[in-house]
Amino acid sequence: MRYEELADEPCSITRPLVVLGDRWTLVILKYSFAGVRRFNAFQSALGISRSRLQDRLDRLIEHGILVKQKAAVGVHEEYRLTPKGHDIYPILMAIRDWGDTYMAPDGPPVAYRHRDCAGEGHITFECDACGTELTARDIEAGPGLQSEASEAGRQAG
């Protein structure tokens, strides 16, 4: 299967990877959350080629994760996170938690602290019905709403 064909897979893990699965895209998003908004600031911070950076920014705009707009001050344009973009933050924090655990032998290089109490933020995975914290061993995959709707359509036809 070609990479482009993954977008057509009926899988809510695979489809987002077509948009987010590139290392530069996730790093651009990390910098966006840190307040970087201008093309030249991304380029300077990342050392990425201008064409590759523009490609990744365009893809994030195309998918409604970033929006390009005039800056409030000055004449330049900025790349701003949309609400859809802000919803990616827990994904980055889950990656950070994993990285702190398995790839930071001297301890976490950055502490992400709650502004109100200085506690550190972490991602948890829990059941939406009972609140129990879950691991992969607790999960059983089965048909989702899309599969159920397709089956109901076949039975009705």
C-alpha positions in Angstrom: 0.0 0.0 0.0 1.3 3.5 -0.9 1.5 6.1 1.8 -1.1 8.3 0.1 -3.6 5.5 0.2 -3.5 5.3 4.0 -5.8 8.4 4.1 -8.6 6.1 2.7 -8.2 3.4 5.4 -11.2 3.2 7.7 -9.0 3.7 10.8 -8.9 6.6 13.1 -5.2 5.9 13.9 -4.0 5.5 10.4 -5.8 8.5 8.8 -4.3 11.1 11.2 -0.9 9.7 10.6 -1.1 10.7 7.0 -1.3 14.3 8.3 0.8 14.1 11.5 3.1 11.2 10.9 6.0 13.2 9.6 8.6 14.2 12.1 8.8 17.8 10.9 5.0 18.3 11.2 5.1 17.3 14.9 8.1 19.5 15.6 6.3 22.4 13.9 3.3 21.9 16.1 5.5 21.7 19.2 7.0 25.1 18.3 3.5 26.4 17.5 2.4 25.6 21.0 5.5 27.3 22.3 4.4 30.5 20.6 6.3 30.5 17.3 4.0 32.0 14.6 6.2 33.4 11.8 7.6 31.5 8.9 11.1 32.8 9.4 11.0 32.0 13.1 10.1 28.4 12.3 12.8 28.2 9.7 15.4 29.6 12.0 14.5 27.4 15.0 14.2 24.2 12.9 16.9 24.6 10.3 14.5 23.0 7.9 14.5 23.9 4.2 12.1 26.7 3.2 10.3 24.4 0.7 9.9 21.6 3.2 8.7 24.0 5.9 6.2 25.6 3.5 4.9 22.1 2.5 4.3 21.1 6.1 2.7 24.4 7.0 0.4 24.2 3.9 -0.6 20.7 4.9 -1.5 21.8 8.4 -3.6 24.7 6.9 -5.3 22.4 4.4 -6.4 20.1 7.3 -7.6 23.0 9.5 -4.9 22.6 12.1 -3.3 26.0 11.5 -4.6 29.1 10.0 -2.6 31.8 8.2 -3.6 35.4 9.1 -2.3 38.9 9.3 -0.5 39.7 12.6 -2.2 42.0 15.0 0.9 44.2 15.0 3.0 44.7 11.9 2.5 43.7 8.3 3.7 40.0 8.4 1.5 37.0 8.4 1.3 34.4 11.2 0.5 30.8 11.5 -2.0 30.3 14.4 -3.4 27.1 15.9 -7.1 26.5 15.3 -9.3 24.7 17.9 -8.6 21.5 15.9 -4.9 22.3 16.2 -5.2 22.8 20.0 -6.8 19.4 20.3 -3.4 17.9 19.2 -1.7 19.0 22.4 -2.5 15.8 24.4 -0.9 13.8 21.6 2.3 15.8 21.9 2.2 15.4 25.7 1.7 11.6 25.4 4.8 11.5 23.2 6.6 13.7 25.7 5.6 11.4 28.6 6.9 8.4 26.7 10.1 10.2 25.8 10.7 11.3 29.4 10.3 7.7 30.5 12.3 5.9 27.9 14.6 8.5 26.2 15.7 10.9 29.0 18.2 9.0 31.1 19.2 12.1 33.0 15.6 13.1 33.6 13.1 15.2 31.7 14.8 18.0 29.8 11.6 20.2 30.1 9.0 20.4 32.9 5.5 21.1 31.7 3.9 22.7 34.8 0.4 23.8 35.6 0.4 27.6 35.9 -2.0 27.6 38.9 -0.3 25.1 41.2 3.1 24.2 39.6 2.2 20.5 39.4 3.4 18.6 36.4 0.9 17.7 33.6 0.7 14.1 32.4 -1.6 12.2 30.0 -3.8 9.4 31.3 -5.9 7.0 29.4 -9.2 6.1 31.1 -12.6 4.5 30.5 -15.3 7.1 29.7 -17.9 5.0 31.6 -16.2 4.1 34.8 -13.1 6.2 34.9 -10.7 3.3 35.4 -7.2 4.0 34.1 -6.5 1.7 31.1 -3.5 0.1 29.3 -3.4 -1.7 26.0 -4.1 -5.0 27.9 -7.5 -3.6 29.0 -8.7 -2.8 25.5 -10.7 -4.9 23.1 -11.2 -3.6 19.6 -14.5 -4.1 17.9 -16.7 -2.5 15.2 -17.3 1.2 15.6 -20.2 3.4 14.6 -19.1 3.6 11.0 -19.0 -0.3 10.8 -22.3 -0.6 12.5 -23.9 2.0 10.1 -22.4 0.1 7.0 -23.8 -3.2 8.3 -27.3 -1.7 8.9 -27.3 -0.2 5.4 -26.4 -3.6 3.9 -29.2 -5.3 5.9 -31.8 -2.7 4.9 -30.8 -2.9 1.2 
